[in-house]
Structure formats: C-alpha cells, structure tokens
C-alpha cells in the first residue's frame, strides 16, 4: 500500500515539512503582528529567487551575494507593503488588507514576467551540484533540505525568543493585540509595523532561496501556488498566532503530504483533497489550531 | 345561425384568454407564411446579396454537411443564377467556377471538393489580391521562447515581399490563446469576428487548446488547420472523424506508440543496463491521456509491464508537488527509462528534481524543445551520466543553426536569411523554425489548390487523401485518415556540444537535440 520503506516516507515528509515551515513562519509572523494573512508571502519568495538567480547565474556573483541581494529586495518590498498598505489601512477591515496583499502578489507576478520572463530557471544552491547526503531508502536528504530544516527551526526559535524576551518583541505582540493601547503606552506603532512586514518578507525570501532549488526549476508565481497553499495549511493547523505551531503544523503537513503521496501515487490531486479535509476538520474541532492561543508565542 | 350571431360569438370568444391565445397563434402563422412567400430564395431570378445572404443549397446529388448561416459569408463573390442547384460563382480571379465540381490540383491530381460551404461562402477570406488567415497561439508565453507575434510571422513578411502566394498577399492575424483552453476559445471567437473573415483558422501548439478549437470548428463550421492533438479516441478505439478540422501532424496517440517503440528499442540495444524497468509521468487529462495509453499499451505488449506500476499522474499545469514521491518510487523499482508526457516546463522540473536526487534515467519525451535542453539539458543528455541520453521527437527536423552539414541546411539558411532581412535583432530559435516550416506547408497547400482555390477545395483535397511533401518536413499522407496526415516523425538525441544551446537566449546548457532518425513511422 505504501510502495516504499517507512523511513523513506518519513524523511521525505520531514524534508517537505521544512519547506512548508519556512513559508508558514512568514505567514504566521504577519498574522501575529497585523492580524492579516499575507497572500504575497509566496510571491515574495519567487521574486527573491529571481533576484538571486540574476545575480548568481547571470552575473556570476557568489551565492551569498546573490542571497544578500535577494533578501535586501524582499526587505524593500516588505517596507513598501508597510508604507502603502499597512499604514494607510491601519483602521481598515482586515479582509481589505488581505485583498491588498493579494494584489501585491499579482503585481510581483507581473513584474517577474516583465523583467525576467516566463522561462523556468534553475537557482543554484550554495552547495553547487552536490546531491550527496544520507540515504533513506531511495530518497537522499540533500544538503539543501538539511539547511531548510535547520533554518526553519532556527527562525522559529529565534523569532519566538525575540517576540517574548525582548522589549521590542513584546511591543509587537502588544500592538497586535490592541494597537490603540499599545500606542498609548508608547510602543512605536509605525516602527513595529515596518519591522513586522520587513521581517515577514525576509522570511519569505529565505523560503524562496531554499525552496526554489528543491523544485528543480522555478518560474513566476510558482511559490504562490502549491508551496503557499501548504504553508498556509500548516499555519492554520499549527495555530496562526504561534510560530512554533507553524513549524509543528508544517512538519505534520509534510508527513501527511508524503504519506498520501505514496498511498495515492497514481492519483493526482488526492493529496490536496486530504489537506483540505484536514483543514476542515481542524477548523471545526480546534479552530485555534494545535498550538494557537490568544496570548504568548 | 345568422352572420350577426357569428360575429357576436366570435367577439365574445376573442375576449376570453383562450380566444386571445388562438388569435395570437393564427397571427404568427400568417406572418410566417407571408415571410416565406416573399423571401428572396423563392425568387429564382434574384442574386444573393453579400450581407445577410441566404445560403445556397448544395446540389441534390451531393451530401451537404451544412451550409453557412446567413450573414457569415463575406467572400466578395456572388452566386450565379439559381445558386441553390449549380454552385457556380465568379471567383475572386474572375473565373466562372463551380465550387462543387471535381477539380485538379496544380500537380494534375483530380479531387472532389467538399460540400461544406455554399457557393457564396466558399471564397470567404480570399480576394483577388489577398488571403486572410487567423491563428491562435500562446503569445503570452512568447517571452519564454524569446518570441513575439512579429517574430513568428516573419515567414509571411518574406513571402509577401516576394509576391505572396499565387499573386496574393497573405494577411495573418495572431490571437493570443494564453496557452489555455479557455484562452483558445476566446482567441478563436476573436478570429471569427475579424473583418474580413478569415479563410481558415490556424492552430498553434497546445494539446489543451487545439481540441477546444477543433470542437468550435465543427460547431461553427470554419476551416481549421492545427498542429497536433488527440484523435478523439484517447487511445481506446478508432479515431474520430471531423469535417472541418485537419492536421498534417500525427495524433498524440500515434506519437505515444512511436515513443514506446523508441524506448523499447534503445533499451534492448543497451547491453550495460539490462532488465530495464519503464516509468512514466503524465498528465491525466482527456486531451493528453491518449498519448500515454498508447505508449503503455506498446510497452505492455513488448516486455514493459512495469510501466503500469511505475506510472504516476501529474497534476495540472506544472504542479510538481509529488515529483519527489514519484522519483523515490521509480528509484525503488529500478526504473531506467522514464516517459515524460507533459509540457516542457513540467519536464524541466522533473528532470532537475530527479537530478538533484541522483536519479538519472533515460528520458523519452515528445518535448523536443530547446526550452528543455537549454534549461536542463546537461541533466539528461548523453554526457550527463544518465542511463542513456534523452530521446526526443517531433515532426520537424531538429533546429541546428550552427551545423551546416545537416541535410536540410539550405532550408535552415533560407529561414535565417529571411530573419536577417525582416526581423533583424531577433535570434531565430526552434519555435521560429517550426512555425516557418508549418507556414511553408500552408503556402504549398494553396499552391497545390490553385488560383481559384476556395474552402471547399482545401477540405476536399484532404478528404480525397492528399499525399504531399514540403521538405524538409516529413511527407504527409491523408489517405488512411482524412483528418490526420502525419505518418512520420523525426527522432532526436539530447547531445552535449561545446557551445551553449545557440537559439535559446536564456540557455545555460551545452546541450542540443541532434537528429538520429529522419521521417520514420517505425522506431523498433
């Protein structure tokens, strides 16, 4: 029924979960701080991948330079979203803000097509063409997957500590919970907003840089589809206001995706149906998600 | 009963709801009767007008499939006399022509024109000096191939500069189908709405698009010449028959069988990798499934039984979410040959993902595009460490502009010279090459048809079993199937070369398609 050794399925699920976690973290951070699902999160990752590709593959820059450039561009996008969406729409319904982020996603898509074209491209990894790594059955846990796993955990842990152990981080949480009161208490609301959107965008860029090589080739709007969907599912299941929950949810989704992929290997679309059913079940049984709550990281 | 009583009874009846209904029906019937009695078709001496023309009836001996609805024909010709019987018109060149009578091609072959269009509609889209064509194509994806609509149509600028075809300038309009079925429908409707209406609609590549437009052609009765699609059978049963749609390409079902033959033959001749297992990743969609079913059926009957267990469906578009799973399973089953039956972008994704997992099977794919070799060629070519270099196939010869020793170099050079003259600054690529040859074959079709060519003639030429060649394309042969004339294919090998794929601007790979078999109908 499974058609493959258990260890293969589990490790592949871990690898997938790492990818989804990177996406889910950015979604969760934006929700924690602005109570908004940022639908541009995936496309920021694609844009970052294009920028990195342009620097690394087209202009022969070192991988770190390409990554730095990609992250800088993403940070700029995040700041622009804060400046032209979050600030003017501070008192607008959250639904309106979410729709605005969807607009940003399509804007980025259009810019990618215009600037880079619709051709699929290959983003080099910092490890070159090295495809070696521990074997689990016939699946190889290549260095890029390992890096994604470590990055997801590090980002989640780092952000959780930052938000709960630093003054500024607590200010972010306070602003998310009650913006007016937080302002009255001297929390620099604009600075908090800018930081949140920039941080979410940077997370999206990191996700793009690590996810793109695992997809073989990448192209415009790629990460706003399958990857964003699974990241969103992971965030919903883990709890939209829990960073650790996002990672846990992503790992759970990774396992479900892997198992359903092997069980229904000849039925395209079934893994997606399974995930949708899971969302429905979680929303009905535990709407806050596995680790979500009103307070705390 | 007295007349006064009758009048009173009638008046009372007409005052009732039932009475009013009866009166309305009677009135409508009278109006219809008057309309019928006074319609132009009933006046044997009246010539059909250009706009709102009534359809001329085909001769009683013919078996008309349909006639154009009033208003759809704007051919600039007038039917003569009792057009309901004779089919005579004055053609755009001024000749008195019977659009239903047998004719001869320019090579002297007699054929019977189809009875698809009335005399006045047969010459739609063609005048003394022009031929109007319309085409649906994925212009939106043009940048991926470094193409614009203008680049693709360089052929016609060159043709028109040299006098056109049979003294007529060819005006081609391209409508963007966005490489989607819905886009193809909209693009075709835009073609149908052109003024002047086109002689025929041409179909660009797209296994999802061409079947949709083919259905529209059968429904709306326009002539449709397209690239490649399924034959309506999905690989299970005989091909369907069409009246208005024709292609000089083989069906995808035929290509599936050929790919199976090529896969089995090369596996059998490979002494290093014995006990080959076959796998496939394919789009499980009605428009695509025929190409997989015939591939699988061939392998099932030639020792490739594992293909059933090692075949995985692909999501729509380029959804690669399960590629890692598919790759893992194929590796577990010692699959050495993988049939990629999907679009070129999906093929790129699979090949690269497999490569990153250390999986290098021999690929067999009809995706013989430079978009594939230019992007992931070094992960699939003869030097990639793959079981065997990838096999690709297509109906045109491989575009190899840096190789003047290919037998079709003169045709390539002709194209390159034309692009140099009329589209300087654009680097011609395999898409231009395929479009060039396709348009050339369309031109040859008009030449074969002759100066007084009309739409019934074109369809009739196919129906009569055209067998023709436009070198360096493979010969077409419509004798066995009047709708699908592709009987041959070229087979290519992904080959490592010292230079970057020359015709693909974003190419980063030293891989090109090299032709290893020319115009074959059997590959094993």
Interface residues (C-beta under 8 A of the other chain):
Chain A: X3 X4 X5 X8 X12 X15 X16 X57 X113 X117 X118 X119 X120 X121 X122 X131 X132 X137 X138 X139 X140 X142 X144 X213 X214 X215 X216 X217 X219 X222 X225 X226 X230 X257 X258 X261 X262 X265 X266 X267 X268 X269 X271 X272
Chain B: X140 X141 X143 X144 X145 X284 X311 X312 X313 X314 X315 X316 X318 X319 X320 X321 X322 X323 X324 X325 X326 X327 X328 X329 X331 X332 X345 X348 X349 X350 X351 X352 X353 X354 X355 X356 X357 X358 X371 X375 X376 X506 X508
